[in-house]
């Protein structure tokens, strides 16, 4: 997705890297190691992203660190785009045919923001006729990548509609929070 919109390969690599680590700060050399790009290209793109408010720069001793700027007006939009083009979102979309007939798939806003979550919070909801072993494999891979557990729920469309009509507290809790739709129409999900 980013490659379709941004012509600079270095900028795409940096954006993807920072979106995978939205609350962490990185030194220039760490950005070079993680992206595998040339140091001058990384420096140039870091300066560009900082100049446009996408990254914050913080000098410490004789080093400069960068992090995503939560003050950037499109910060949450970037996080949403990252959720769809990186990690689990990317894999679900790429393997959609193997996963069955998915009507809706959504991430919770808390999961996208990487905020602290309670045990009963759902990170990822999938509604439809889902091949559970395939979904579980994708989720396990993402859990290893993120080094954290992902709470996910898969249910049939009939079960989802039934529970939504009955105002089931579990479904109501999921739908009352913020979300990023991966598959399906948000208005139809909430109707």
C-alpha positions in Angstrom: 0.0 0.0 0.0 2.6 2.5 1.0 4.7 1.6 -2.1 1.7 2.6 -4.2 1.6 6.1 -2.7 5.2 6.9 -1.8 7.9 6.8 -4.4 10.8 6.8 -2.0 11.8 3.2 -1.1 13.7 4.5 2.0 10.6 6.4 3.2 8.4 3.4 2.8 10.9 1.2 4.8 11.1 3.8 7.6 7.4 4.3 7.8 6.8 0.6 8.0 9.5 0.2 10.7 8.0 3.0 12.8 4.4 1.8 12.4 5.5 -1.6 13.7 7.0 0.1 16.8 4.7 3.1 17.3 5.8 4.0 20.9 9.5 3.4 20.6 12.4 5.7 19.9 15.3 4.7 17.7 18.7 6.1 16.9 19.7 6.7 13.3 22.0 3.7 13.2 19.2 1.4 14.5 16.9 2.6 11.7 19.7 1.8 9.2 20.1 -1.7 10.7 16.4 -2.4 10.8 15.6 -1.2 7.3 18.8 -2.4 5.6 19.1 0.9 3.8 22.0 3.3 3.2 22.7 5.6 6.1 22.5 8.8 3.9 19.1 7.8 2.5 17.9 7.0 6.0 19.1 10.4 7.4 17.6 12.2 4.5 14.2 10.5 5.0 14.3 10.9 8.8 14.8 14.6 8.3 12.0 14.8 5.8 9.6 12.9 8.1 10.6 15.0 11.0 10.2 18.3 9.0 6.6 17.2 8.1 5.7 16.4 11.6 5.4 12.6 11.2 8.3 11.9 13.4 9.6 13.6 16.6 13.3 14.1 17.0 15.0 14.0 20.4 18.7 14.7 20.9 20.3 12.8 23.7 23.9 13.4 24.5 25.6 13.1 21.1 22.8 11.0 19.5 19.5 11.8 17.9 16.5 9.6 18.4 13.3 9.5 16.4 9.8 8.3 17.1 6.3 8.5 15.5 4.6 11.8 16.5 1.2 11.3 18.1 0.6 15.0 17.4 0.7 14.4 13.7 -2.8 15.2 12.4 -2.9 11.9 10.5 -1.3 9.8 13.2 -4.2 7.5 13.8 -4.9 7.2 10.0 -1.3 6.1 9.6 -1.7 3.5 12.3 -4.9 2.3 10.6 -3.1 2.0 7.2 -0.2 0.2 8.9 -2.7 -2.3 10.5 -4.0 -3.1 7.0 -0.6 -3.3 5.2 1.7 -4.9 7.8 1.7 -7.9 10.1 -1.6 -9.7 10.7 -3.7 -7.4 8.6 -1.5 -7.9 5.6 -1.5 -11.7 6.1 -5.3 -11.9 6.5 -5.8 -9.9 3.3 -3.2 -12.0 1.4 -4.7 -15.3 2.6 -8.3 -14.3 2.5 -9.3 -17.2 0.2 -7.7 -19.8 2.5 -9.5 -18.3 5.6 -13.0 -19.0 4.3 -15.8 -16.5 3.6 -15.1 -13.5 5.9 -17.9 -10.9 6.1 -16.2 -8.7 8.7 -12.7 -8.4 10.1 -11.7 -5.6 12.5 -9.0 -4.7 14.8 -9.7 -2.8 18.1 -8.4 0.7 18.3 -6.5 -0.3 21.5 -4.7 -3.1 19.6 -3.7 -0.7 16.8 -2.4 1.9 19.2 -0.6 -0.9 21.2 -2.1 0.3 24.5 -2.3 -1.8 27.6 -5.3 -4.1 27.4 -7.2 -6.2 29.9 -7.6 -10.0 29.7 -11.2 -9.7 28.4 -10.4 -7.2 25.7 -10.7 -8.4 22.1 -7.9 -7.3 19.7 -9.3 -8.9 16.5 -12.8 -9.9 15.5 -13.6 -12.1 12.5 -17.2 -12.8 11.4 -18.1 -15.3 8.7 -17.4 -18.9 7.8 -13.8 -19.0 9.0 -11.2 -21.8 8.7 -10.1 -21.6 12.3 -6.7 -23.5 11.9 -5.6 -21.1 9.1 -6.6 -18.1 11.2 -4.9 -19.5 14.3 -1.7 -20.0 12.3 -1.7 -16.4 11.2 -2.4 -15.1 14.7 0.4 -17.2 16.2 2.9 -15.9 13.7 1.9 -12.3 14.6 2.0 -13.1 18.3 5.6 -14.2 17.9 6.5 -11.1 15.9 4.9 -8.8 18.4 6.0 -10.8 21.4 2.6 -10.6 23.0 -0.7 -12.5 23.0 -3.5 -11.5 20.6 -7.0 -12.0 21.9 -9.2 -12.8 18.9 -12.7 -14.1 18.3 -14.1 -15.7 15.3 -17.9 -16.4 14.9 -20.4 -17.1 12.2 -22.5 -14.3 10.8 -25.6 -15.9 12.3 -24.1 -16.0 15.8 -22.9 -12.4 15.5 -26.3 -11.1 14.4 -28.1 -13.1 17.2 -25.7 -11.8 19.9 -25.9 -8.3 18.5 -29.7 -8.3 18.5 -29.8 -9.7 22.1 -27.4 -6.9 23.1 -24.9 -9.4 24.4 -22.4 -7.5 26.6 -19.4 -9.1 24.9 -20.5 -7.9 21.4 -21.7 -4.6 22.7 -18.3 -4.0 24.4 -16.5 -4.8 21.1 -18.7 -2.6 19.0 -18.7 0.3 21.5 -14.9 0.7 21.2 -12.9 2.2 18.4 -12.1 0.0 15.5 -10.2 -0.3 12.2 -12.1 -2.3 9.6 -9.9 -4.8 7.7 -12.7 -6.4 5.7 -16.3 -5.3 5.4 -18.4 -2.2 5.8 -18.4 -0.6 9.3 -21.9 0.8 8.9 -23.2 -2.7 8.0 -21.3 -4.1 11.0 -23.0 -1.7 13.4 -26.5 -1.7 11.8 
